[in-house]
């Protein structure tokens, strides 16, 4: 497992596709982590920009595999040597002690009748970017911190990850929720832990049409997710639950009224697009 000074190896697995805009910032913050016993695995999906060229400055472990993120992630896990896996996207930036905090939590975990295993760790996510819609997305994500039916684990012990056969390759987008749900179903809700350090998600110059198209695309495999996570899916897909969450803190929602209304209109548009695609899917 490549233990160095008593510290187990952590494999960071990053799927990419034309990620030249963000990949260097992502890799720089990984190299700046307080925890040093890591390997970086890039699994690219036929990028036509300089993604691979940039990636090779930081790691030799650069592969090509498609067609989608879940396949890329599983392939990266197969190529890894770590005791633990951390899956991030190429537009994410880690706080300095994210890996240290994950290792501290998992390595000090005490097994009991209630806490049978620590099967995954949630790392809170904040968004940033340029323009009005990026600010709307940042506001939206700020409501999700600490909400267990929206946040998803992305740090896993290798043994647990493969016990559940990794990410479901029939899903795109929803695989983030599917794997932690399987772990909780078998080992209980306490099987997923959480740290306080954050991941910053670089949304770039976000547009409303982009977010709507993305939600439409991700809804393409939502029925596969719903088959095995029906109750969880109903809670996540019900717009009312999301609006209740937003309006539970009206001070935050309407601190900037224009931003709050923009966020609500963006989320409504996403729900319409996702719902329409879900209904079209046979």
C-alpha positions as CSV (number, residue, x, y, z in Angstrom):
1,X,0.0,0.0,0.0
2,X,3.1,2.3,-0.2
3,X,3.2,3.5,3.4
4,X,5.7,6.3,4.0
5,X,6.5,7.4,7.5
6,X,3.4,5.6,8.7
7,X,1.3,7.5,6.3
8,X,-0.8,5.4,3.7
9,X,-0.8,6.3,0.1
10,X,-3.8,8.3,-1.2
11,X,-4.7,8.1,-4.9
12,X,-6.2,11.2,-6.3
13,X,-8.2,10.3,-9.4
14,X,-9.2,13.1,-11.8
15,X,-11.3,12.6,-15.0
16,X,-10.7,15.2,-17.6
17,X,-12.0,16.4,-21.0
18,X,-10.8,19.6,-22.5
19,X,-10.0,20.9,-19.0
20,X,-7.1,23.2,-19.9
21,X,-8.8,26.2,-18.3
22,X,-8.9,24.7,-14.8
23,X,-6.6,21.7,-14.6
24,X,-3.4,23.5,-13.6
25,X,-5.0,25.3,-10.6
26,X,-6.4,21.9,-9.6
27,X,-3.0,20.2,-9.7
28,X,-1.2,23.0,-8.1
29,X,-3.4,22.9,-5.0
30,X,-2.9,19.1,-4.9
31,X,0.9,19.5,-4.9
32,X,0.5,22.1,-2.1
33,X,-1.4,19.7,0.2
34,X,0.0,19.3,3.7
35,X,-0.3,15.5,3.2
36,X,2.5,14.4,0.9
37,X,2.1,10.6,0.4
38,X,-0.1,10.9,-2.7
39,X,-0.3,9.9,-6.3
40,X,-2.1,11.8,-9.0
41,X,-4.0,9.8,-11.7
42,X,-5.4,11.7,-14.7
43,X,-7.9,9.8,-16.9
44,X,-8.5,11.9,-20.0
45,X,-11.4,11.5,-22.5
46,X,-9.8,12.5,-25.8
47,X,-9.1,16.1,-25.0
48,X,-8.3,18.3,-28.0
49,X,-6.8,21.2,-25.9
50,X,-3.6,21.2,-23.8
51,X,-5.1,19.2,-20.9
52,X,-2.7,16.3,-21.2
53,X,0.3,18.5,-21.7
54,X,-0.4,20.4,-18.5
55,X,-1.2,17.2,-16.6
56,X,2.1,15.6,-17.5
57,X,4.0,18.5,-15.7
58,X,2.5,17.1,-12.5
59,X,2.2,13.4,-12.9
60,X,3.3,10.6,-15.3
61,X,0.1,8.7,-14.6
62,X,-1.9,10.2,-17.4
63,X,-4.3,7.8,-19.3
64,X,-6.9,8.0,-22.0
65,X,-10.3,6.4,-21.5
66,X,-14.0,7.1,-22.1
67,X,-16.8,7.5,-22.7
68,X,-17.9,9.1,-19.4
69,X,-16.8,10.2,-16.0
70,X,-17.8,7.1,-14.1
71,X,-15.8,4.9,-16.5
72,X,-12.8,7.2,-16.2
73,X,-13.0,7.1,-12.4
74,X,-13.2,3.3,-12.2
75,X,-10.3,3.0,-14.7
76,X,-8.2,5.4,-12.6
77,X,-9.0,3.3,-9.5
78,X,-7.8,0.2,-11.3
79,X,-4.5,1.9,-12.1
80,X,-3.9,3.2,-8.6
81,X,-1.8,1.9,-5.7
82,X,-3.3,3.8,-2.8
83,X,-5.0,2.5,0.3
84,X,-7.5,5.3,-0.2
85,X,-9.1,7.0,-3.2
86,X,-10.1,10.7,-3.5
87,X,-12.1,11.5,-6.6
88,X,-12.2,15.1,-7.7
89,X,-13.1,16.9,-10.9
90,X,-10.6,19.0,-12.9
91,X,-12.4,22.3,-12.0
92,X,-12.0,21.7,-8.2
93,X,-9.4,23.1,-5.8
94,X,-8.7,21.6,-2.4
95,X,-8.1,23.4,0.8
96,X,-4.6,22.8,2.1
97,X,-5.4,20.1,4.7
98,X,-8.3,18.2,3.0
99,X,-6.3,15.0,2.6
100,X,-4.7,15.3,6.0
101,X,-8.1,15.7,7.6
102,X,-9.6,12.7,5.7
103,X,-6.7,10.5,6.7
104,X,-6.9,11.6,10.3
105,X,-10.6,10.8,10.4
106,X,-10.5,7.4,8.7
107,X,-7.3,6.2,10.4
108,X,-8.6,7.0,13.9
109,X,-12.1,5.6,13.3
110,X,-13.3,3.4,16.2
111,X,-15.5,0.5,15.2
112,X,-18.6,-0.1,17.3
113,X,-22.1,-1.6,17.0
114,X,-23.4,1.7,15.7
115,X,-20.2,2.7,13.7
116,X,-19.4,-0.5,11.8
117,X,-17.2,1.0,9.2
118,X,-16.2,4.4,7.7
119,X,-17.0,3.8,4.1
120,X,-16.7,7.3,2.7
121,X,-16.1,10.9,3.6
122,X,-17.9,14.0,2.5
123,X,-15.8,17.1,1.7
124,X,-18.0,20.2,1.7
125,X,-18.1,22.1,-1.6
126,X,-18.2,25.8,-2.3
127,X,-18.5,27.4,-5.8
128,X,-16.9,30.5,-7.3
129,X,-16.7,31.9,-10.8
130,X,-17.3,34.9,-13.0
131,X,-20.5,36.7,-13.7
132,X,-24.0,36.7,-12.4
133,X,-25.0,33.1,-12.9
134,X,-21.8,31.8,-11.2
135,X,-22.7,33.9,-8.2
136,X,-26.2,32.3,-8.3
137,X,-24.6,28.9,-8.3
138,X,-22.4,29.8,-5.4
139,X,-25.4,31.0,-3.5
140,X,-27.2,27.7,-4.3
141,X,-24.4,25.5,-3.1
142,X,-24.0,27.5,0.1
143,X,-27.4,26.0,1.2
144,X,-26.2,22.5,0.7
145,X,-23.4,22.4,3.2
146,X,-24.3,19.9,5.9
147,X,-27.4,18.6,4.1
148,X,-26.9,14.8,3.9
149,X,-29.3,14.1,1.1
150,X,-27.5,16.5,-1.2
151,X,-23.8,16.2,-0.3
152,X,-22.0,13.1,-1.6
153,X,-18.8,11.4,-0.3
154,X,-15.8,11.5,-2.6
155,X,-13.1,9.9,-0.4
156,X,-13.2,6.1,0.0
157,X,-11.1,3.3,1.4
158,X,-10.0,1.2,-1.6
159,X,-11.5,-2.0,0.0
160,X,-14.9,-0.4,0.4
161,X,-14.9,1.1,-3.1
162,X,-14.3,-2.2,-4.7
163,X,-16.7,-4.0,-2.4
164,X,-19.4,-2.1,-4.2
165,X,-17.7,-2.4,-7.6
166,X,-16.9,1.2,-7.8
167,X,-19.1,3.8,-9.6
168,X,-22.1,2.6,-11.6
169,X,-20.9,3.0,-15.2
170,X,-24.5,3.2,-16.5
171,X,-24.9,6.5,-14.7
172,X,-23.6,10.0,-15.4
173,X,-23.9,12.7,-12.7
174,X,-26.0,10.6,-10.4
175,X,-23.2,8.1,-9.8
176,X,-21.9,10.6,-7.2
177,X,-24.9,9.8,-5.0
178,X,-25.4,6.2,-6.0
179,X,-22.2,4.8,-4.5
180,X,-22.5,6.5,-1.0
181,X,-26.1,5.4,-0.9
182,X,-25.1,1.8,-1.4
183,X,-22.6,2.1,1.4
184,X,-25.2,3.6,3.8
185,X,-27.8,1.0,2.8
186,X,-25.4,-1.9,3.9
187,X,-23.6,-0.3,6.8
188,X,-25.9,2.4,8.0
189,X,-26.0,6.2,7.8
190,X,-23.0,6.5,10.1
191,X,-20.8,4.8,7.5
192,X,-20.3,8.1,5.8
193,X,-18.2,10.7,7.7
194,X,-17.5,14.3,7.0
195,X,-14.7,16.9,7.4
196,X,-14.9,20.6,7.6
197,X,-12.2,21.6,5.1
198,X,-13.7,22.5,1.7
199,X,-13.3,21.9,-2.0
200,X,-13.7,25.1,-4.1
201,X,-15.5,24.4,-7.4
202,X,-14.5,26.7,-10.2
203,X,-17.6,27.3,-12.3
204,X,-15.8,29.7,-14.6
205,X,-18.0,32.2,-16.6
206,X,-21.3,30.3,-16.1
207,X,-24.3,30.8,-18.3
208,X,-27.9,29.9,-17.7
209,X,-28.1,27.9,-20.9
210,X,-25.1,25.9,-19.8
211,X,-26.6,24.9,-16.5
212,X,-29.8,23.9,-18.1
213,X,-28.1,21.8,-20.7
214,X,-26.0,20.1,-18.1
215,X,-29.0,19.2,-16.0
216,X,-30.8,17.9,-19.1
217,X,-27.8,15.7,-19.9
218,X,-27.4,14.3,-16.4
219,X,-31.1,13.4,-16.3
220,X,-30.4,11.0,-19.2
221,X,-29.4,8.3,-16.7
222,X,-31.6,9.4,-13.8
223,X,-33.9,6.4,-14.2
224,X,-31.1,4.0,-13.6
225,X,-30.3,5.8,-10.4
226,X,-34.0,5.9,-9.4
227,X,-34.3,2.1,-9.8
228,X,-31.9,1.4,-6.9
229,X,-32.4,4.6,-4.9
230,X,-36.1,5.3,-5.2
231,X,-36.8,7.0,-1.8
232,X,-33.6,9.1,-2.0
233,X,-34.3,10.0,-5.6
234,X,-37.8,11.2,-4.8
235,X,-36.4,13.5,-2.1
236,X,-33.6,14.9,-4.3
237,X,-35.8,15.3,-7.4
238,X,-38.8,16.9,-5.7
239,X,-38.4,20.7,-6.3
240,X,-40.5,21.4,-3.2
241,X,-37.8,19.9,-1.0
242,X,-35.2,22.2,-2.6
243,X,-37.3,25.3,-2.3
244,X,-38.1,24.5,1.4
245,X,-34.4,24.3,2.0
246,X,-33.8,27.7,0.3
247,X,-36.6,29.4,2.1
248,X,-35.5,28.0,5.5
249,X,-33.0,30.8,5.5
250,X,-34.7,33.8,3.9
251,X,-32.1,36.2,5.2
252,X,-29.4,34.4,3.2
253,X,-31.6,33.9,0.2
254,X,-32.6,37.5,-0.1
255,X,-29.6,39.3,1.3
256,X,-29.1,40.3,-2.3
257,X,-32.7,40.1,-3.7
258,X,-31.6,40.1,-7.4
259,X,-29.1,37.3,-6.7
260,X,-31.7,35.3,-4.7
261,X,-34.3,35.6,-7.5
262,X,-31.7,34.7,-10.1
263,X,-30.8,31.6,-8.2
264,X,-34.4,30.5,-7.8
265,X,-35.1,31.1,-11.5
266,X,-31.9,29.1,-12.4
267,X,-32.9,26.2,-10.2
268,X,-36.4,26.2,-11.6
269,X,-35.1,26.1,-15.1
270,X,-32.8,23.2,-14.2
271,X,-35.7,21.3,-12.7
272,X,-37.8,21.8,-15.8
273,X,-35.0,20.6,-18.1
274,X,-34.1,17.6,-15.9
275,X,-37.8,16.6,-15.5
276,X,-38.5,16.9,-19.2
277,X,-35.5,14.7,-20.1
278,X,-36.5,12.2,-17.4
279,X,-40.0,11.9,-18.8
280,X,-38.6,11.5,-22.4
281,X,-36.3,8.7,-21.4
282,X,-37.9,5.3,-22.0
